[in-house]
Amino acid sequence: MKPTRTSAWDQVQTMAQLADVKESLYRNTLALSALIELLVEKGVLAPEDFHRKAARLEQEDAAMADPRRYGSSTISHSVDRS
């Protein structure tokens, strides 16, 4: 099969789509962080409980990942512990 050439316009559109996804990811992360902080501030959620749950979800994801497709593990529930 012969490789196809991508036009400059197609590349611009692809980069614009990536920028949109990046912006959406940032906004979702910001909203989630704010929600978690509010739950901790109001005493509804303990930070330790959150980190423990996130670590468990990450382990489950790694155990269920297809090593032929994703390598040894995936990090779909990564948590910043700072």
MONORWO-V92914 format. One line per field, one symbol per residue. psi: psi as a letter, one per 40 degrees, with the letter a starting at -180 (. if undefined). burial: + if it has 16 or more other C-alpha atoms within 10 Angstrom, else -. A space follows every 10 residues. Layout:
psi: ???
burial: ???
This chain:
psi: hhiihhiddd dddddddddd dddddddddd dddddddddd deedhhdddd dddddddddd dddeihddde adiigefihh e.
burial: ---------- ---------- ---------- -----+---- ------+--- ------+++- ++--+----- --++------ --
